[in-house]
Amino acid sequence: MEEERAYKAHVVVFPLDGQGHINPMLQFSKRLASKGLKITVAATTSNIKTIEATAGSMALEPIYDDCSEGGWHGQGEFKGYLERFEASGARRLTELVKRLEKTAHPVKCLLYDANLPWALNIAKQLGLVGIAFFTQSCAAIANYYSMHYEVLAKPLPVAAYPMPGLPKLGVPCMPSLGPETGRYPPLIVHILKQFDGIENADCIAFNSYDKLEEEVMEWMANLWPVMTVGPTIPSAYLDKRVNDDESYGFNLYKPNNDACMKWLNKKETGSVVYVSFGSAARLNAKQMSEMAWALKHTNYNFLWIVKAAEESLLPSNFAEETAGKGLVTTWCSQLEVLAHHAIGCFISHCGWNSTVEALSFGVPLIGMPRFLDQMVNAHFLQQAWGVGVNPRADEEGFVTREEIYRCIREVMDGERGQTFKSNAIRWKQLAREAVDEGGSSNKHTDEIVARIVS
């Protein structure tokens, strides 16, 4: 009971479904817990089961039984899932907070994924501090914000943040969100709803750090009380100030770490091209073939993550024919891979978590974005941060084998390759400084704690 009485305040954390959303919020929760806050994570039933093993001192509460309802592929497809989740989630979240009011530690704050804007209404109705957490980059959100006002047909409160040369946002192939109306497809319109009522949030946190997106942060400060709190990477890889924080709390796929690490340990420093398109993005058969050819014909070793659902798209006998220089596996701990001395560059879809991880480990990038915010992140890695290149793609986003091959050569050994590596090392150092004692993200986290406790 002594430990129970030591908590400064109680925070309920409410992430959106998906590895790219859950892990950043779990990592930030660990930071909050290390500063004396009690954390309860409210998530779907299936995700709770996966988080359980690594929750540590965090309490877990199921909010929605997504499995029994068929998940995203149940009645009404994705739109139906979102409607069921909001109806059930709003009710269960309210019940949870009210139940905890009767305990020694009533809830003081709701930290919610900004993609669940209705959660802020619950926070305000229950008298809680409401903190929105964006799992995408500041730049991506700035880009969406301008679209939001176009949909509303209203003038922007401030001039749009300039992003010259930004490629068009792709839209992923997903279950239905209804018929397309207006300028933007339904998925984009749904994403833009994260700005509904955002001005009422007590604080808005970003998984980024000040130096990385300094100009965008200054622009956003004119709109909201924004604070960067990232990179949200296990402390063991950065400042080592959070005990027993060595891995993420959630894995959608089972990693094949032993095989990957044993293979990498035999490779020379900077000799391996790492290829992964994350948990959600995929390549079609034609693009898989082009990637396979480029990797096969380079002089570099490669580690290629090919999810089980994609293995049939690989060229026949590719793994066997390249066994001497390459390893193809279904999943791995990306943190361990990017931290390994053998990695020379990372061919990525440029999801925000992957991008931040690469920058935090000082690994140059080759950006092959598939859709949405990935287009913005890829643009910034080349134009703003100088840590890599984006292959030239056609209007459909297709990249030829020759173009992939050219970019690998340029990053690994080309004239600009050393500049990319030097810049990546600089961002790595700035990432560690941000979360360390006295760093911007650590200070912002302290400010958020103070706001919650007050």
C-alpha positions in Angstrom: 0.0 0.0 0.0 3.0 2.3 0.5 3.7 2.2 -3.2 0.0 2.8 -4.0 0.0 6.0 -1.9 3.1 7.3 -3.7 1.4 7.9 -7.1 1.1 11.5 -8.1 -2.0 11.0 -10.3 -3.8 8.4 -12.3 -3.8 8.4 -16.1 -6.0 6.3 -18.4 -4.2 5.7 -21.8 -6.5 5.1 -24.7 -4.7 4.1 -28.0 -6.1 3.3 -31.4 -5.9 -0.2 -32.7 -2.7 -1.0 -34.6 1.0 -1.5 -33.8 2.0 1.9 -35.1 -0.4 3.6 -32.7 -0.2 1.4 -29.6 3.6 1.3 -29.2 4.3 5.0 -29.1 1.6 5.5 -26.5 2.8 2.6 -24.4 6.4 4.0 -24.5 5.2 7.4 -23.5 3.2 5.8 -20.7 6.4 4.2 -19.4 8.0 7.6 -19.3 5.0 9.0 -17.3 5.1 6.0 -15.0 8.8 6.6 -14.3 7.8 10.1 -13.1 5.4 8.8 -10.5 2.1 8.5 -12.4 -0.2 5.5 -12.2 -1.1 4.2 -15.7 -4.1 2.2 -16.8 -4.2 1.2 -20.5 -7.6 0.8 -22.0 -7.5 -1.1 -25.3 -9.3 -3.8 -27.3 -9.5 -7.3 -25.9 -7.2 -8.8 -28.5 -4.6 -6.1 -28.0 -4.7 -6.4 -24.2 -3.8 -10.1 -24.5 -0.7 -9.2 -26.5 0.4 -6.3 -24.3 -0.1 -8.3 -21.1 3.4 -9.9 -21.1 5.2 -6.5 -21.2 2.8 -4.3 -19.3 5.0 -4.2 -16.1 3.4 -2.0 -13.5 0.7 -0.7 -15.9 -2.9 -1.9 -15.4 -4.8 -3.2 -18.4 -8.5 -2.8 -19.1 -10.4 -4.2 -22.1 -12.7 -1.7 -23.7 -14.1 -3.5 -26.8 -14.3 -7.2 -27.7 -13.1 -6.7 -31.3 -12.7 -10.4 -31.9 -16.3 -11.4 -31.2 -17.5 -8.6 -33.6 -15.2 -9.7 -36.5 -12.8 -6.7 -36.2 -12.4 -4.6 -39.3 -13.9 -7.3 -41.6 -17.2 -7.7 -39.7 -20.5 -6.2 -40.6 -20.2 -2.9 -42.3 -16.4 -3.4 -42.9 -14.1 -0.7 -41.6 -16.8 1.9 -41.2 -18.9 -0.6 -39.2 -16.0 -1.4 -37.0 -15.4 2.3 -36.2 -19.0 2.8 -35.4 -19.2 -0.2 -33.1 -15.9 0.7 -31.4 -17.1 4.3 -30.7 -20.4 3.1 -29.3 -18.9 0.4 -27.1 -15.7 2.2 -26.4 -17.4 5.4 -25.2 -19.7 3.5 -22.9 -17.0 1.2 -21.5 -14.4 4.1 -21.1 -17.0 6.1 -19.1 -17.8 3.1 -16.9 -14.1 2.5 -16.3 -13.4 6.1 -15.2 -16.4 6.1 -12.9 -15.5 2.7 -11.4 -12.0 4.0 -10.7 -13.4 7.0 -8.9 -14.2 4.7 -6.0 -10.6 3.5 -5.7 -7.7 5.0 -3.8 -6.5 6.6 -7.1 -9.4 8.2 -9.1 -8.5 9.1 -12.7 -7.1 12.6 -13.2 -6.3 12.5 -17.0 -7.2 10.8 -20.2 -4.3 10.4 -22.7 -6.0 9.5 -26.0 -5.0 8.8 -29.6 -5.9 11.9 -31.6 -7.6 9.6 -34.1 -10.3 9.0 -31.4 -11.5 12.6 -31.1 -14.7 11.5 -29.3 -12.6 10.5 -26.3 -11.9 14.1 -25.6 -15.7 14.7 -25.1 -15.7 12.0 -22.5 -12.7 13.5 -20.7 -14.4 16.9 -20.6 -17.7 15.4 -19.4 -16.0 13.6 -16.6 -13.8 16.6 -15.6 -10.5 15.0 -16.6 -7.4 16.6 -18.1 -7.6 15.7 -21.8 -4.3 15.1 -23.7 -4.3 14.3 -27.4 -1.4 12.1 -28.6 -0.5 12.3 -32.3 1.4 9.2 -33.5 2.3 10.8 -36.8 4.9 13.5 -37.5 4.2 17.2 -36.9 4.7 17.8 -40.6 2.1 15.2 -41.6 -0.4 16.7 -39.2 0.3 20.2 -40.5 -0.5 18.9 -44.0 -3.7 17.3 -42.9 -4.7 20.4 -41.0 -4.8 22.4 -44.2 -7.1 19.8 -45.8 -9.4 19.9 -42.8 -10.2 23.5 -43.5 -10.7 22.8 -47.2 -13.3 20.2 -46.3 -15.0 22.7 -43.9 -14.8 25.4 -46.6 -13.4 27.8 -44.0 -10.2 29.9 -44.1 -7.2 28.7 -42.1 -6.7 30.4 -38.7 -3.0 30.9 -39.8 -1.2 30.6 -43.1 -0.6 27.0 -44.2 2.8 25.5 -43.4 4.7 25.5 -46.8 5.8 22.2 -48.1 7.0 22.8 -51.7 7.4 19.7 -53.8 5.3 17.5 -51.5 4.0 14.4 -53.4 0.4 13.6 -53.6 -1.0 11.5 -50.7 -1.7 7.9 -51.7 -4.8 6.2 -50.3 -4.4 2.6 -49.1 -6.6 -0.2 -50.3 -8.8 -0.8 -47.2 -12.3 -2.0 -46.4 -15.1 0.4 -47.3 -15.7 3.7 -45.5 -18.7 4.5 -47.7 -19.0 6.2 -51.1 -16.6 8.9 -52.2 -18.0 12.4 -52.1 -16.3 15.8 -52.4 -12.6 16.4 -53.1 -11.2 13.8 -50.7 -11.9 10.1 -50.4 -13.7 8.8 -47.3 -10.6 7.6 -45.6 -9.0 11.0 -45.8 -12.2 12.6 -44.5 -12.2 10.2 -41.6 -8.6 11.0 -40.8 -9.4 14.7 -40.8 -11.9 14.2 -38.0 -9.0 14.0 -35.6 -9.1 17.8 -35.6 -12.7 17.9 -34.3 -12.6 19.8 -31.0 -8.8 19.5 -30.8 -8.7 23.1 -29.6 -10.3 22.0 -26.4 -7.5 19.6 -25.5 -5.4 20.7 -22.5 -2.2 19.6 -24.3 -1.2 18.0 -27.6 1.7 15.6 -27.5 3.8 14.5 -30.5 6.1 11.5 -31.0 8.8 13.8 -32.3 11.5 16.1 -30.9 12.0 19.8 -31.2 15.1 19.9 -33.3 13.8 17.4 -35.8 10.7 19.5 -36.7 11.6 22.9 -35.3 10.0 25.1 -37.9 6.8 23.0 -38.0 6.5 23.1 -34.2 6.9 26.9 -34.2 4.0 27.1 -36.7 1.8 24.7 -34.7 2.5 26.7 -31.5 0.2 29.4 -33.0 -2.7 26.9 -33.0 -2.4 24.6 -30.0 -0.5 23.9 -26.8 1.8 21.4 -28.5 4.7 19.5 -26.9 7.1 17.0 -28.4 7.8 14.0 -26.1 9.7 11.7 -28.4 11.3 9.8 -29.8 9.2 7.1 -28.0 11.8 4.4 -28.2 12.7 2.1 -25.3 15.0 3.9 -22.9 17.6 1.2 -23.1 18.4 2.4 -26.6 18.5 6.1 -25.8 19.0 7.7 -22.3 18.8 4.5 -20.2 16.8 6.5 -17.5 13.7 4.2 -17.4 14.3 0.9 -15.7 13.7 -2.4 -17.6 12.5 -0.5 -20.7 14.2 -2.6 -23.4 11.5 -3.4 -25.9 8.1 -2.2 -27.2 5.0 -3.5 -25.5 3.2 -4.8 -28.6 4.1 -7.0 -31.6 1.6 -7.8 -34.3 3.8 -10.6 -35.6 6.1 -13.0 -33.8 9.8 -11.8 -34.4 12.5 -14.2 -35.6 15.2 -12.4 -33.6 17.7 -15.2 -33.0 18.1 -16.0 -36.7 18.4 -12.3 -37.6 21.0 -11.5 -34.9 23.1 -14.5 -35.6 23.2 -13.6 -39.3 23.9 -10.0 -38.7 26.7 -10.8 -36.3 28.7 -12.4 -39.1 28.5 -9.3 -41.3 30.9 -6.3 -41.5 30.0 -2.9 -40.2 27.8 -1.0 -42.5 27.6 -3.8 -45.1 23.9 -4.7 -44.9 20.9 -3.2 -46.6 17.8 -3.6 -44.4 14.4 -3.7 -46.2 11.1 -3.6 -44.3 7.7 -2.0 -45.1 6.3 -2.2 -41.6 3.2 -4.0 -40.3 0.6 -2.5 -42.6 2.2 -1.4 -45.9 2.7 -4.0 -48.7 4.3 -4.3 -52.1 2.4 -5.9 -55.0 3.9 -8.8 -57.0 5.4 -6.5 -59.6 7.1 -4.3 -57.1 8.4 -7.3 -55.1 10.0 -8.6 -58.3 11.8 -5.3 -58.9 13.0 -5.1 -55.3 14.2 -8.7 -55.5 16.2 -8.0 -58.7 17.8 -4.9 -57.3 18.9 -6.7 -54.0 20.2 -9.7 -55.9 22.4 -7.6 -58.2 24.0 -5.3 -55.7 27.3 -6.0 -54.1 25.8 -5.7 -50.6 24.3 -8.1 -48.1 20.6 -7.6 -47.4 18.1 -8.5 -44.7 14.6 -8.4 -46.2 11.4 -8.6 -44.0 8.7 -10.3 -46.1 5.5 -10.9 -44.2 4.0 -14.4 -44.4 1.1 -13.0 -46.5 3.7 -11.7 -49.1 6.0 -14.8 -49.4 4.1 -16.1 -52.4 4.9 -12.9 -54.3 8.6 -13.5 -54.2 10.3 -14.7 -57.4 10.7 -18.4 -57.5 13.8 -19.7 -55.6 14.8 -16.2 -54.7 15.7 -17.0 -51.1 17.8 -20.0 -52.1 19.6 -18.2 -54.9 20.6 -15.4 -52.7 21.4 -17.4 -49.5 25.0 -16.4 -49.5 24.4 -12.7 -49.3 20.8 -12.3 -48.1 18.4 -13.3 -45.4 14.6 -13.3 -46.0 12.5 -13.6 -42.9 8.9 -12.8 -41.9 9.5 -10.5 -39.0 12.2 -9.2 -36.6 12.8 -6.8 -33.8 13.4 -3.6 -35.8 15.0 -1.9 -32.9 17.7 -4.6 -32.5 18.3 -4.6 -36.3 18.7 -0.8 -36.7 20.9 -0.7 -33.6 23.3 -3.4 -35.1 26.6 -2.2 -36.5 26.2 -4.2 -39.7 23.3 -2.1 -41.0 24.3 0.4 -43.7 21.0 1.7 -44.9 17.3 1.1 -44.5 14.8 0.8 -47.4 11.6 1.8 -45.7 7.9 2.7 -46.4 8.6 5.7 -44.1 5.9 5.0 -41.6 6.6 7.5 -38.8 7.8 4.9 -36.2 10.2 3.4 -38.7 11.5 6.9 -39.7 12.0 8.0 -36.1 13.8 4.7 -35.3 16.2 5.1 -38.2 17.0 8.7 -37.2 17.4 7.6 -33.6 20.0 5.0 -34.6 21.8 7.1 -37.2 20.8 4.9 -40.1 20.5 6.5 -43.6 17.2 5.8 -45.5 15.9 5.0 -48.9 12.2 6.1 -48.9 9.6 4.1 -50.8 6.3 5.5 -49.3 3.1 3.7 -50.0 0.4 6.0 -48.7 -0.8 8.8 -46.4 1.7 10.4 -44.0 4.5 8.2 -45.4 4.6 10.5 -48.4 5.3 13.5 -46.1 8.0 11.6 -44.1 9.8 10.5 -47.2 9.8 14.1 -48.5 11.3 15.4 -45.3 14.0 12.7 -45.0 15.4 13.9 -48.3 14.6 17.6 -48.4 14.8 18.6 -44.7 17.0 16.1 -42.8 19.4 15.1 -45.6 19.6 11.4 -44.5 18.8 9.7 -47.7 17.0 9.6 -51.1 13.6 8.7 -52.5 13.7 6.7 -55.7 11.9 8.2 -58.7 8.5 6.6 -59.0 5.7 6.9 -61.6 2.3 8.2 -61.0 1.2 4.9 -59.5 4.1 4.9 -57.1 5.9 2.1 -59.0 9.7 2.1 -58.8 11.9 0.2 -61.3 14.7 -2.2 -60.4 17.3 0.1 -61.9 16.1 3.0 -59.8 16.2 0.9 -56.6 19.6 -0.3 -57.5 20.9 3.2 -58.2 19.6 4.5 -54.8 21.3 1.6 -52.9 24.6 2.4 -54.6 24.2 6.1 -53.9 23.4 5.7 -50.2 25.9 2.9 -49.5 28.9 4.2 -51.4 28.0 7.1 -53.6 29.3 10.7 -53.5 26.5 11.8 -51.1 26.5 8.6 -49.1 28.9 10.0 -46.4 26.9 13.1 -46.1 23.8 11.0 -45.5 25.6 9.0 -42.8 27.0 12.2 -41.1 23.6 13.8 -41.0 22.0 10.6 -39.7 24.5 10.5 -36.8 23.7 14.1 -36.0 20.0 13.3 -35.7 20.8 10.3 -33.6 22.7 12.5 -31.1 19.9 15.1 -31.1 17.3 12.4 -30.4 19.2 11.2 -27.3 19.7 14.7 -26.1 15.9 15.4 -26.4 14.9 12.6 -24.0 17.9 12.9 -21.6 18.0 15.0 -18.5 17.5 18.7 -19.5 16.4 17.8 -23.0 13.4 19.3 -24.7 11.2 16.1 -24.7 12.1 15.4 -21.1 11.2 19.0 -20.1 7.9 18.7 -22.0 7.1 15.4 -20.3 7.7 17.1 -16.9 5.4 20.0 -17.9 2.7 17.5 -18.9 3.1 15.7 -15.5 2.8 19.0 -13.7 -0.4 19.9 -15.7 -1.9 16.5 -14.8 -1.0 16.8 -11.1 -2.1 20.4 -10.6 
